[in-house]
């Protein structure tokens, strides 16, 4: 329930409130990789990049095959200018996603946008 409420808050741009819901979900289950991933997304939206990276790391530690967390981690690292590390995260996402072409396409689009608008 807290995950759903947090995601709804994110959709409305209410990231601080979303984090509170994700915190509650994490208190209920510290091993909930989705809560860590979603919390990281909200932190990233608030430009709290170091905290977001720690949360993505926690999500991928708990569930090493969590392709979406690896992909989101790559997006964050790209935003931070850590392109080599971003590629490593995308590679991990590709390792665990049934359609690697999708991850390749998303990563390359993100990289091109970053280079064009930087």
ABEGO torsion letter per residue (X at the ends): XAAAAAAAAAAAGBAAAAAAAAAAAAAABAABAAAAAAAAAAAAAAGBAAAAAAAAAAAAAABAABAAAAAAAAAAAAAAGBAAAAAAAAAAAAAABABAAAAAAAAAAAAAAAAAAX
